[in-house]
Amino acid sequence: MSTTTSAEERQQKGGVRVAVQRFGTFLSSMIMPNIGAFIAWGAITALFVYPDGPFANEKINTLVGATVTYLLPILIAYSGGRLIHGVRGGVVGSVAVMGVILGTSSPVFIGEDGVGAPMFLGAMIMGPIAAWVMKKLDALWAGKIKPGFEMLVDNFSAGIVAAILAIGSMFLLTPVMNFLTHIAGVAVGFLIDHGLLPLTSILIEPAKVLFLNNAINHGIITPLATEQSLEQGKSILFLLEANPGPGFGILLAYMFFGRGVSRATAPGAAIIQFFGGIHEIYFPYVLMKPVLIVAAIAGGMSGVFVELLFDAGLRSPAAPGSIIMVLLSTANDSYVGVVLGVLAATVVSCVVASAILKFSKQSEDDLAKATAQMEGMKGKKSSVSGFLTGEDGQAGGAQISKIVFACDAGMGSSAMGASVLRNKIKKAGYGDQISVVNSAINNLTDEFDLVVVHEDLYDRAKDPTPSAAHVTVDNFMGSPRYDEIVETIRRQREGEAAEPGAGAPAEPAGDAEAQSGSATEGILTADSIVLGGQAADRDAAIDETGGLLIATGKVEDAYLAAMHERESSVSTFMGNGLAIPHGTNEAKSAIHSSAVSLVRYDEEIDWNGKPVRFVIGIAGAGGQHLELLQKIAKVFSDKEAVARLERAGSAEEVLEIFGKVNA
């Protein structure tokens, strides 16, 4: 009984930790993309603030107040809204937050002599809430709008909802935010006035190692520190989490008193941590010897104490927490205090950690285990842990559970490739364990274990997904990399309870022909199929398929130019004699509703050096066409099905071939 209870308790604690981690990640996803804007504001404040700046300028000084009052909260609200409901959610969130911004800064509310507070916390609340409301309302009328009226409904609904929420936040959220800001300010002031700020290290340093720091740092510290910096020109709060000294000191201790792999890797890790600002690289060294958290806390407290003693602070956030970024963000009168604070944290942490390592036992294989433990707590593979374990970041390193296919628009070639791989994984018996989705590159977030992308788009895909492994392909239909991915998944799950085939969902029951038509009806019709194409080259083929899309009345003429633009940047060749030209992500406004066209050519067309006989034009609105794309992917991944298409004598026969495929 005690064993069961203990397991349940561990599961509950793990669930709480994961929930807090996810919340922290969500908060940081609103702040981190906008750190550059915070730094820009800090630089303008430091250099041009009137009348005390070294280059004081009354006109440039007008940027200071406007940026912190309006621009930064709007950027945060947009980022939060975009996380919930894409660009549409970001726009609605940006408008909605204006209510609470003016409610806490306008003389109409605070009086002529009042001092407004930057509404970062208000933006972090209102942006996601407004986007969530818009998302729920969009779901109510999804698929119920008559063709041709989608854009009208989308624009007016977003505008009306944003206006209502802006007024609502002005009168409902403003009092709440004024109260919370006052309470938080009083709490921070109490800690500073009574010299208790170093005690925050008792919470912050363990939170860093457990990946819970984002909820504290970006949810509370950065907004409060920015407000303090606005009033005083600097804030010590920016240094509470960013100081690289505690981690650097622990790594120095491993250089002197570590053993085996940990001692050999510590110098390189120290350089990455101190100069690169990637603090997570020292977390495994602490997890390997948990008592070392005492060294991190002692170092953090020492640094904060010295910084308080010298009244030191930063103008803006230092992200990442590199010594370079810390010094660049340091206020003009605080360089001595900041440097001594980092030095004190390093020395104290190193001394305490050295004593612990010198008088304790340590095995040489502890580091790899601790790195795996760190990744388990983080919930995904670390972008720097390969340095510690010797892995190269390929697909075989981290447990694969979430896969994303990315392309420019996210509705064409990526949907096809995702369907092919999803089917392979399903046949291998892991369909219930692996998520395979498709996405536009601009919408990628760092939440996936594996990113599959066309080789021409690799550079664009890797930046927003640094924690993922990346696989590039040049053939979405028949790439050998798919089998490699499936084999990697199989190896990772060997020995687990689920065996290949055990978890495969059953195929839909019933007659296949009875299930046909749902995907093709209204999207691909006989009028949009040509079995004797006249084009002789790639561009002419795009004109031919694009012309069929326009002829449906569902696509504007401008979409054809976007199809050529898309092809000029990344080839839409899919493999197995198929190309699927489609427009860019920006051209979706030219689509009234989903349409698909198909042209078969008697002679192969040279498609960027690849032979093509089938060209399928796609104009995707929402997800209406995705079921049909799944059918197309299944057909073109089957050589016998492709042969039947080559022999088809009528458009109706082509529709029948696609209709008999279970999506």
C-alpha positions as CSV (number, residue, x, y, z in Angstrom):
1,M,0.0,0.0,0.0
2,S,2.8,2.4,0.9
3,T,4.5,1.7,-2.4
4,T,1.3,2.6,-4.3
5,T,0.8,5.7,-2.3
6,S,4.4,6.8,-2.9
7,A,4.0,6.3,-6.7
8,E,0.8,8.2,-6.7
9,E,2.4,11.1,-4.8
10,R,5.3,11.2,-7.2
11,Q,2.9,11.2,-10.2
12,Q,0.9,14.1,-8.6
13,K,4.1,16.1,-7.9
14,G,5.3,15.4,-11.5
15,G,2.0,16.6,-12.8
16,V,2.1,19.8,-10.8
17,R,5.7,20.4,-11.9
18,V,4.9,19.9,-15.5
19,A,1.8,22.2,-15.2
20,V,4.0,24.9,-13.7
21,Q,6.6,24.4,-16.4
22,R,4.0,24.7,-19.2
23,F,2.7,27.9,-17.6
24,G,6.2,29.2,-17.3
25,T,6.9,28.4,-20.9
26,F,3.7,30.2,-21.9
27,L,4.6,33.3,-20.0
28,S,8.2,33.3,-21.4
29,S,6.8,32.9,-24.9
30,M,5.1,36.3,-24.5
31,I,8.2,38.1,-23.1
32,M,11.1,36.4,-24.8
33,P,10.3,37.3,-28.5
34,N,10.1,40.9,-27.4
35,I,13.3,41.1,-25.4
36,G,14.9,43.0,-28.3
37,A,12.3,45.7,-27.9
38,F,13.0,45.9,-24.1
39,I,16.7,46.3,-24.8
40,A,16.0,49.0,-27.5
41,W,13.9,50.9,-24.9
42,G,16.7,50.5,-22.3
43,A,19.3,51.8,-24.8
44,I,17.2,54.9,-25.7
45,T,16.6,55.6,-22.0
46,A,20.3,55.3,-21.1
47,L,21.6,57.5,-24.0
48,F,18.9,60.1,-24.7
49,V,16.7,60.6,-21.7
50,Y,16.2,64.2,-21.0
51,P,17.9,66.0,-19.2
52,D,20.3,63.5,-17.6
53,G,21.4,61.2,-20.5
54,P,24.9,61.5,-22.0
55,F,23.3,62.5,-25.3
56,A,20.2,64.0,-23.8
57,N,17.7,65.0,-26.5
58,E,14.2,66.3,-25.7
59,K,12.7,65.0,-28.9
60,I,14.2,61.5,-28.8
61,N,13.2,61.4,-25.1
62,T,9.5,61.3,-26.2
63,L,10.2,57.7,-27.4
64,V,10.9,56.6,-23.8
65,G,7.4,57.0,-22.3
66,A,5.5,56.0,-25.4
67,T,7.5,52.8,-25.9
68,V,7.1,51.5,-22.3
69,T,3.5,52.6,-22.0
70,Y,2.1,51.5,-25.4
71,L,4.6,49.6,-27.6
72,L,5.9,47.0,-25.1
73,P,2.5,46.0,-23.7
74,I,1.0,45.8,-27.2
75,L,3.8,43.6,-28.4
76,I,3.3,41.3,-25.3
77,A,-0.4,41.2,-25.9
78,Y,0.1,40.4,-29.5
79,S,2.5,37.6,-28.7
80,G,0.2,36.1,-26.1
81,G,-2.8,36.3,-28.5
82,R,-0.8,34.8,-31.3
83,L,0.0,31.8,-29.1
84,I,-3.7,31.1,-28.6
85,H,-5.2,31.9,-32.0
86,G,-2.5,32.8,-34.5
87,V,-2.2,36.2,-36.1
88,R,-5.9,36.8,-35.8
89,G,-5.7,36.3,-32.0
90,G,-2.6,38.5,-31.8
91,V,-4.5,41.4,-33.5
92,V,-7.6,41.1,-31.3
93,G,-5.4,40.9,-28.2
94,S,-3.4,44.0,-29.2
95,V,-6.6,46.0,-29.6
96,A,-8.2,44.7,-26.4
97,V,-5.2,45.5,-24.2
98,M,-5.5,49.2,-25.2
99,G,-8.3,49.5,-22.7
100,V,-6.3,48.5,-19.7
101,I,-3.3,50.5,-21.0
102,L,-5.3,53.8,-21.1
103,G,-7.1,52.9,-17.9
104,T,-3.8,52.9,-16.0
105,S,-2.0,55.7,-17.8
106,S,-4.5,58.2,-19.2
107,P,-5.0,61.5,-17.2
108,V,-8.8,60.8,-17.5
109,F,-8.3,57.9,-15.1
110,I,-5.3,58.8,-13.0
111,G,-5.5,62.6,-13.1
112,E,-3.1,65.2,-14.4
113,D,-0.6,64.5,-11.7
114,G,-0.9,60.8,-11.6
115,V,1.9,58.3,-12.6
116,G,0.9,55.5,-14.8
117,A,2.3,52.0,-14.5
118,P,3.4,50.0,-17.6
119,M,0.8,47.3,-18.2
120,F,3.0,44.3,-18.8
121,L,1.0,42.1,-16.5
122,G,-2.3,43.4,-18.0
123,A,-1.0,42.6,-21.4
124,M,-0.1,39.1,-20.4
125,I,-3.6,38.6,-19.1
126,M,-5.7,40.4,-21.8
127,G,-3.8,39.2,-24.9
128,P,-4.4,35.5,-24.4
129,I,-8.0,36.0,-23.0
130,A,-9.0,38.1,-26.0
131,A,-7.6,35.6,-28.4
132,W,-9.3,32.7,-26.6
133,V,-12.7,34.5,-26.9
134,M,-12.1,35.1,-30.6
135,K,-11.1,31.5,-31.1
136,K,-14.3,30.2,-29.4
137,L,-16.5,32.6,-31.4
138,D,-14.8,31.6,-34.7
139,A,-15.6,28.0,-33.9
140,L,-19.3,28.7,-33.6
141,W,-19.6,29.8,-37.2
142,A,-16.8,27.7,-38.8
143,G,-18.0,26.1,-42.0
144,K,-21.4,27.9,-41.9
145,I,-20.5,31.0,-43.8
146,K,-21.5,31.2,-47.5
147,P,-18.7,31.2,-50.0
148,G,-17.6,34.7,-50.8
149,F,-18.5,36.2,-47.4
150,E,-15.7,34.6,-45.3
151,M,-13.4,37.7,-45.4
152,L,-16.3,40.1,-44.6
153,V,-17.4,38.0,-41.6
154,D,-13.8,37.5,-40.4
155,N,-12.8,41.2,-40.5
156,F,-16.0,42.5,-38.9
157,S,-16.2,39.9,-36.2
158,A,-12.6,40.5,-35.2
159,G,-13.2,44.3,-35.1
160,I,-16.4,44.1,-33.1
161,V,-15.0,41.6,-30.6
162,A,-11.8,43.6,-30.2
163,A,-13.7,46.8,-29.6
164,I,-15.9,45.2,-26.9
165,L,-13.0,43.6,-25.1
166,A,-11.0,46.9,-25.2
167,I,-13.8,48.7,-23.4
168,G,-14.3,45.8,-21.1
169,S,-10.7,45.7,-20.1
170,M,-10.7,49.5,-19.5
171,F,-13.4,49.3,-16.8
172,L,-13.1,45.7,-15.5
173,L,-9.4,44.8,-15.6
174,T,-8.0,48.2,-14.8
175,P,-9.0,48.1,-11.1
176,V,-7.7,44.6,-10.7
177,M,-4.3,45.5,-12.3
178,N,-4.0,48.7,-10.2
179,F,-4.5,46.5,-7.0
180,L,-2.0,43.8,-8.1
181,T,0.6,46.3,-9.2
182,H,0.3,48.1,-5.9
183,I,0.6,44.8,-3.9
184,A,3.6,43.6,-5.9
185,G,5.4,47.0,-5.6
186,V,4.9,47.0,-1.9
187,A,6.3,43.5,-1.6
188,V,9.4,44.2,-3.6
189,G,9.9,47.5,-1.8
190,F,9.7,45.7,1.5
191,L,12.4,43.2,0.5
192,I,14.7,45.9,-0.7
193,D,14.2,48.3,2.2
194,H,14.8,45.6,4.7
195,G,17.8,44.0,2.9
196,L,15.9,40.7,2.4
197,L,16.2,40.6,-1.4
198,P,19.1,38.0,-1.3
199,L,16.6,35.6,0.2
200,T,14.9,35.3,-3.2
201,S,17.8,33.1,-4.3
202,I,16.4,30.4,-2.1
203,L,13.5,30.2,-4.5
204,I,15.1,31.3,-7.8
205,E,18.1,29.0,-7.9
206,P,16.3,25.7,-7.3
207,A,13.6,26.9,-9.7
208,K,16.2,27.4,-12.4
209,V,17.4,23.8,-12.2
210,L,13.8,22.5,-12.2
211,F,12.9,24.7,-15.2
212,L,10.3,26.6,-13.1
213,N,12.1,29.9,-13.4
214,N,10.2,31.2,-16.4
215,A,7.0,31.5,-14.4
216,I,8.8,33.6,-11.8
217,N,11.2,35.5,-14.0
218,H,9.0,36.4,-17.0
219,G,5.7,36.4,-15.2
220,I,6.7,38.7,-12.3
221,I,10.3,39.9,-12.2
222,T,10.6,41.4,-15.7
223,P,7.4,43.5,-15.5
224,L,8.2,44.8,-12.0
225,A,11.8,45.4,-12.9
226,T,10.8,47.4,-16.0
227,E,8.5,49.6,-14.0
228,Q,11.3,50.2,-11.4
229,S,13.7,50.9,-14.2
230,L,11.3,53.5,-15.7
231,E,11.2,55.3,-12.3
232,Q,14.8,55.0,-11.3
233,G,16.7,54.4,-14.5
234,K,17.7,50.8,-13.4
235,S,16.6,47.8,-11.4
236,I,18.4,45.2,-9.4
237,L,15.5,42.8,-10.1
238,F,16.8,42.2,-13.6
239,L,19.9,40.6,-12.0
240,L,18.1,38.1,-9.7
241,E,17.9,35.3,-12.3
242,A,20.3,36.5,-15.0
243,N,23.5,36.6,-12.9
244,P,25.8,33.8,-14.5
245,G,28.0,33.7,-11.4
246,P,26.3,30.8,-9.4
247,G,26.3,28.4,-12.3
248,F,29.8,29.4,-13.5
249,G,31.2,28.8,-10.0
250,I,29.8,25.3,-9.9
251,L,31.4,24.5,-13.3
252,L,34.7,25.9,-12.1
253,A,34.5,23.6,-9.0
254,Y,34.0,20.6,-11.4
255,M,37.1,21.7,-13.3
256,F,39.2,21.4,-10.1
257,F,37.5,18.6,-8.2
258,G,35.3,16.7,-10.7
259,R,36.1,13.3,-12.0
260,G,35.9,11.5,-15.3
261,V,33.5,12.9,-17.9
262,S,32.1,15.6,-15.7
263,R,35.6,17.1,-15.2
264,A,36.5,16.8,-18.9
265,T,33.3,18.6,-20.1
266,A,33.2,21.3,-17.4
267,P,35.6,23.8,-19.2
268,G,33.6,23.8,-22.4
269,A,30.3,24.0,-20.4
270,A,31.6,26.9,-18.4
271,I,32.4,28.9,-21.6
272,I,29.0,28.2,-23.0
273,Q,27.3,29.2,-19.8
274,F,29.3,32.3,-18.9
275,F,29.7,33.8,-22.4
276,G,26.8,32.2,-24.2
277,G,24.3,32.7,-21.4
278,I,22.9,29.2,-21.7
279,H,22.4,28.5,-18.1
280,E,20.7,25.1,-18.6
281,I,24.1,23.5,-19.4
282,Y,25.1,23.5,-15.8
283,F,21.8,22.0,-14.6
284,P,22.9,18.3,-15.1
285,Y,26.0,19.0,-12.9
286,V,23.7,20.0,-10.1
287,L,21.2,17.2,-10.6
288,M,24.2,14.7,-10.5
289,K,24.9,16.0,-7.0
290,P,21.7,17.7,-5.7
291,V,23.4,19.0,-2.6
292,L,25.2,21.4,-5.0
293,I,22.0,23.5,-5.0
294,V,23.3,24.9,-1.7
295,A,26.3,26.3,-3.6
296,A,24.0,27.9,-6.2
297,I,21.8,29.5,-3.5
298,A,24.9,30.7,-1.6
299,G,26.3,32.2,-4.8
300,G,23.1,33.8,-5.8
301,M,22.6,35.4,-2.3
302,S,26.1,36.7,-2.3
303,G,25.7,38.3,-5.7
304,V,22.4,40.0,-4.7
305,F,23.9,41.2,-1.4
306,V,26.9,42.9,-3.2
307,E,24.6,44.4,-5.8
308,L,22.4,45.9,-3.1
309,L,25.5,47.2,-1.3
310,F,26.6,49.1,-4.4
311,D,23.1,50.1,-5.5
312,A,23.6,48.3,-8.8
313,G,21.1,47.5,-11.5
314,L,20.4,46.9,-15.2
315,R,18.4,49.2,-17.5
316,S,16.7,46.3,-19.3
317,P,16.5,42.5,-19.2
318,A,19.7,40.6,-19.9
319,A,18.5,37.7,-22.1
320,P,20.2,35.3,-22.5
321,G,22.0,35.6,-19.1
322,S,25.4,36.0,-20.6
323,I,28.1,38.2,-19.0
324,I,28.1,40.1,-22.3
325,M,24.4,40.8,-22.2
326,V,24.6,41.7,-18.5
327,L,27.3,44.3,-19.1
328,L,25.5,45.7,-22.2
329,S,22.4,46.2,-20.1
330,T,24.1,47.7,-17.0
331,A,23.2,51.2,-16.0
332,N,26.0,53.8,-16.3
333,D,26.6,54.1,-12.5
334,S,26.4,50.3,-11.8
335,Y,29.3,48.7,-13.6
336,V,31.4,48.2,-10.5
337,G,28.5,46.8,-8.5
338,V,27.4,44.5,-11.3
339,V,30.9,43.1,-11.9
340,L,31.5,42.6,-8.2
341,G,28.1,41.0,-7.9
342,V,29.0,38.4,-10.6
343,L,32.4,37.9,-9.1
344,A,31.0,37.4,-5.6
345,A,28.5,34.9,-6.8
346,T,31.1,33.0,-8.8
347,V,33.6,32.8,-5.9
348,V,31.1,31.8,-3.2
349,S,29.5,29.2,-5.4
350,C,32.8,27.8,-6.5
351,V,34.1,27.5,-2.9
352,V,31.0,25.8,-1.6
353,A,30.8,23.5,-4.5
354,S,34.5,22.6,-4.3
355,A,34.1,21.6,-0.7
356,I,31.1,19.4,-1.5
357,L,32.8,17.7,-4.5
358,K,36.1,17.2,-2.6
359,F,34.5,15.3,0.3
360,S,31.9,13.3,-1.6
361,K,31.8,10.4,-3.9
362,Q,31.0,10.7,-7.6
363,S,31.0,8.0,-10.3
364,E,32.0,8.8,-13.9
365,D,28.8,7.8,-15.5
366,D,26.6,10.1,-13.4
367,L,26.7,13.0,-15.9
368,A,24.8,11.1,-18.7
369,K,22.2,10.0,-16.2
370,A,21.8,13.5,-14.9
371,T,21.5,14.9,-18.4
372,A,18.7,12.5,-19.2
373,Q,17.0,13.4,-15.9
374,M,17.2,17.1,-16.9
375,E,15.6,16.5,-20.3
376,G,12.9,14.4,-18.6
377,M,12.1,17.3,-16.3
378,K,12.2,19.8,-19.1
379,G,9.9,17.7,-21.2
380,K,12.0,17.7,-24.3
381,K,15.6,17.4,-25.6
382,S,17.9,20.2,-24.6
383,S,19.6,22.1,-27.4
384,V,22.9,22.0,-25.5
385,S,22.7,18.6,-23.8
386,G,24.3,17.0,-26.8
387,F,27.5,18.7,-25.7
388,L,27.4,16.7,-22.5
389,T,26.3,13.4,-23.9
390,G,28.1,13.4,-27.2
391,E,24.9,13.2,-29.3
392,D,24.7,15.2,-32.5
393,G,21.1,16.3,-32.3
394,Q,19.8,13.9,-34.9
395,A,16.5,12.2,-34.7
396,G,17.8,9.3,-32.7
397,G,18.8,11.4,-29.7
398,A,15.5,12.4,-28.0
399,Q,12.3,10.5,-27.5
400,I,10.1,11.3,-30.5
401,S,6.5,12.0,-29.6
402,K,5.6,15.1,-31.6
403,I,6.5,15.6,-35.2
404,V,5.8,18.6,-37.4
405,F,6.0,18.9,-41.2
406,A,6.7,22.5,-42.2
407,C,6.4,24.3,-45.5
408,D,5.9,27.9,-46.5
409,A,2.1,28.0,-46.3
410,G,1.5,25.0,-44.1
411,M,-1.5,23.7,-46.2
412,G,0.0,21.9,-49.2
413,S,3.2,19.9,-49.4
414,S,3.6,19.7,-45.6
415,A,0.1,18.3,-45.3
416,M,0.9,15.7,-47.9
417,G,4.2,14.7,-46.3
418,A,2.6,14.6,-42.8
419,S,-0.1,12.2,-44.2
420,V,2.5,9.9,-45.7
421,L,4.6,9.7,-42.5
422,R,1.5,9.4,-40.3
423,N,0.4,6.4,-42.3
424,K,3.8,4.7,-42.0
425,I,3.9,5.3,-38.3
426,K,0.3,3.9,-38.0
427,K,1.2,0.8,-39.9
428,A,4.2,0.3,-37.6
429,G,1.9,0.3,-34.7
430,Y,2.7,3.6,-33.1
431,G,-0.2,5.7,-34.4
432,D,-1.6,6.3,-30.9
433,Q,1.8,7.3,-29.5
434,I,3.1,9.8,-32.1
435,S,1.5,13.0,-33.1
436,V,2.2,14.1,-36.7
437,V,1.0,17.6,-37.8
438,N,1.8,20.1,-40.5
439,S,2.4,23.8,-40.1
440,A,3.5,27.0,-41.9
441,I,7.1,27.8,-41.0
442,N,6.1,31.2,-39.7
443,N,3.9,29.5,-37.2
444,L,6.5,27.0,-35.8
445,T,7.1,27.0,-32.1
446,D,9.7,25.2,-30.1
447,E,7.4,22.4,-28.8
448,F,8.2,19.6,-31.2
449,D,10.7,16.7,-31.0
450,L,11.2,16.4,-34.7
451,V,10.8,18.8,-37.6
452,V,10.6,17.6,-41.2
453,V,11.2,20.2,-43.8
454,H,12.2,20.6,-47.4
455,E,15.9,21.0,-47.7
456,D,15.5,24.6,-49.1
457,L,13.6,25.6,-46.0
458,Y,16.0,24.2,-43.3
459,D,17.5,27.5,-42.3
460,R,14.1,29.1,-41.8
461,A,12.8,26.1,-39.7
462,K,15.7,25.7,-37.3
463,D,15.7,29.1,-35.7
464,P,12.2,28.8,-34.2
465,T,12.7,25.2,-33.2
466,P,16.2,25.0,-31.6
467,S,15.2,22.1,-29.2
468,A,14.0,19.8,-32.0
469,A,15.9,17.4,-34.3
470,H,15.6,18.3,-37.9
471,V,15.2,16.1,-41.0
472,T,15.4,17.5,-44.5
473,V,13.8,15.9,-47.6
474,D,13.6,16.7,-51.3
475,N,10.8,14.2,-52.0
476,F,7.7,14.5,-49.7
477,M,6.0,11.4,-51.2
478,G,8.7,8.8,-51.2
479,S,11.7,10.0,-49.1
480,P,13.8,7.2,-47.5
481,R,14.1,9.5,-44.5
482,Y,10.5,8.4,-43.5
483,D,11.6,4.8,-43.0
484,E,14.6,6.0,-41.0
485,I,12.2,8.0,-38.7
486,V,9.9,5.0,-38.2
487,E,12.9,2.8,-37.5
488,T,14.2,5.4,-34.9
489,I,10.8,5.4,-33.2
490,R,10.8,1.6,-33.2
491,R,14.2,1.5,-31.5
492,Q,13.3,4.1,-28.9
493,R,10.3,2.1,-27.9
494,E,11.8,-1.4,-27.8
495,G,11.1,-3.0,-24.5
496,E,8.1,-0.8,-23.8
497,A,4.7,-2.4,-23.3
498,A,3.4,-1.3,-26.7
499,E,4.6,-3.6,-29.5
500,P,4.5,-2.8,-33.2
501,G,1.0,-3.3,-34.4
502,A,-0.5,-3.4,-30.9
503,G,-1.6,0.2,-30.9
504,A,-2.6,0.6,-34.5
505,P,-6.1,2.0,-34.8
506,A,-8.6,-0.1,-36.7
507,E,-9.5,0.9,-40.2
508,P,-13.0,2.5,-40.5
509,A,-15.6,-0.2,-41.0
510,G,-18.0,-0.3,-43.8
511,D,-17.9,-0.2,-47.6
512,A,-15.2,2.1,-48.9
513,E,-17.3,3.5,-51.7
514,A,-20.0,4.5,-49.2
515,Q,-17.4,6.6,-47.4
516,S,-16.1,8.3,-50.6
517,G,-17.1,11.7,-51.7
518,S,-16.9,13.6,-48.4
519,A,-13.4,14.9,-49.1
520,T,-13.8,15.4,-52.9
521,E,-17.3,16.9,-53.0
522,G,-17.1,20.6,-53.8
523,I,-13.3,20.8,-53.6
524,L,-12.2,18.6,-56.5
525,T,-14.8,18.3,-59.2
526,A,-14.9,16.8,-62.7
527,D,-14.7,20.3,-64.1
528,S,-11.3,20.8,-62.4
529,I,-9.7,17.7,-63.8
530,V,-7.9,17.6,-67.2
531,L,-6.5,14.3,-68.4
532,G,-4.6,15.7,-71.4
533,G,-2.7,18.7,-70.2
534,Q,-1.2,21.0,-72.9
535,A,1.7,22.6,-70.9
536,A,5.2,21.7,-71.9
537,D,7.1,23.2,-69.0
538,R,6.7,23.9,-65.3
539,D,5.5,27.5,-65.5
540,A,2.9,26.7,-68.2
541,A,1.7,23.8,-66.0
542,I,1.2,26.2,-63.1
543,D,-0.7,28.5,-65.3
544,E,-2.9,25.6,-66.4
545,T,-3.7,24.2,-63.0
546,G,-4.0,27.7,-61.5
547,G,-6.4,28.7,-64.3
548,L,-8.6,25.7,-63.3
549,L,-8.7,27.0,-59.7
550,I,-9.7,30.5,-60.8
551,A,-12.4,29.1,-63.1
552,T,-14.1,27.6,-60.1
553,G,-14.9,31.1,-58.8
554,K,-13.4,30.3,-55.4
555,V,-10.0,31.8,-56.1
556,E,-9.1,35.3,-57.2
557,D,-6.8,36.0,-60.2
558,A,-4.0,37.2,-57.9
559,Y,-3.6,33.7,-56.5
560,L,-1.9,32.5,-59.7
561,A,1.0,35.0,-59.3
562,A,1.4,33.7,-55.7
563,M,1.7,30.2,-57.0
564,H,4.6,31.2,-59.3
565,E,6.2,33.2,-56.4
566,R,6.0,30.1,-54.1
567,E,7.6,27.9,-56.8
568,S,10.4,30.4,-57.3
569,S,11.4,30.1,-53.6
570,V,10.8,26.3,-52.9
571,S,10.0,23.5,-55.3
572,T,6.6,21.9,-54.9
573,F,7.8,18.6,-56.4
574,M,6.5,15.8,-54.2
575,G,8.0,12.7,-55.7
576,N,6.4,9.8,-57.6
577,G,5.7,12.0,-60.6
578,L,3.6,14.5,-58.6
579,A,3.9,18.3,-58.1
580,I,1.4,20.3,-56.1
581,P,1.9,24.1,-56.8
582,H,0.1,26.4,-54.4
583,G,0.3,30.0,-53.3
584,T,2.3,31.6,-50.6
585,N,1.0,32.0,-47.0
586,E,0.4,35.7,-47.7
587,A,-2.0,34.9,-50.6
588,K,-4.6,33.2,-48.5
589,S,-6.7,36.3,-48.7
590,A,-7.2,35.6,-52.4
591,I,-9.0,32.3,-51.5
592,H,-12.7,32.4,-50.8
593,S,-13.1,28.7,-50.2
594,S,-11.0,25.6,-50.8
595,A,-10.5,24.3,-54.3
596,V,-8.2,21.7,-55.9
597,S,-7.5,21.1,-59.6
598,L,-5.7,18.1,-61.3
599,V,-4.0,17.9,-64.7
600,R,-2.4,14.7,-66.1
601,Y,0.2,15.1,-68.8
602,D,0.9,12.5,-71.5
603,E,4.6,13.4,-71.6
604,E,6.7,14.1,-68.5
605,I,7.3,17.7,-67.6
606,D,10.7,18.8,-66.3
607,W,10.0,20.2,-62.8
608,N,13.3,21.6,-61.6
609,G,15.1,18.5,-62.9
610,K,12.4,16.1,-61.7
611,P,10.0,14.2,-63.9
612,V,6.3,15.1,-63.4
613,R,3.1,13.7,-65.0
614,F,0.5,14.9,-62.5
615,V,0.1,18.5,-61.3
616,I,-2.4,19.2,-58.6
617,G,-3.2,22.8,-57.8
618,I,-4.2,23.6,-54.3
619,A,-6.0,26.6,-52.8
620,G,-6.7,25.8,-49.2
621,A,-9.0,27.9,-46.9
622,G,-8.9,26.7,-43.3
623,G,-8.7,22.9,-43.2
624,Q,-11.4,22.0,-45.7
625,H,-9.0,20.4,-48.2
626,L,-6.9,18.4,-45.8
627,E,-9.0,15.2,-46.0
628,L,-8.6,15.2,-49.8
629,L,-4.8,15.8,-49.4
630,Q,-4.6,12.7,-47.2
631,K,-6.3,10.7,-49.9
632,I,-4.0,12.1,-52.6
633,A,-1.0,11.3,-50.4
634,K,-2.1,7.7,-50.0
635,V,-2.7,7.3,-53.7
636,F,0.6,8.7,-54.8
637,S,2.5,6.6,-52.2
638,D,1.1,3.5,-53.8
639,K,2.6,2.6,-57.2
640,E,-0.4,0.5,-58.2
641,A,-2.8,3.4,-57.5
642,V,-0.6,5.8,-59.5
643,A,-0.8,3.3,-62.4
644,R,-4.6,3.3,-62.2
645,L,-4.5,7.1,-62.4
646,E,-2.3,6.9,-65.4
647,R,-4.8,4.6,-67.1
648,A,-7.9,6.5,-66.1
649,G,-10.1,7.5,-69.0
650,S,-12.3,10.1,-67.4
651,A,-12.5,12.7,-64.7
652,E,-15.2,10.6,-62.9
653,E,-12.8,7.6,-62.8
654,V,-10.2,9.8,-61.2
655,L,-12.7,11.0,-58.5
656,E,-13.6,7.4,-57.9
657,I,-10.0,6.4,-57.3
658,F,-9.6,9.1,-54.7
659,G,-13.0,8.4,-53.2
660,K,-12.1,4.7,-52.6
661,V,-9.2,5.7,-50.4
662,N,-9.8,5.9,-46.6
663,A,-8.3,9.2,-45.4
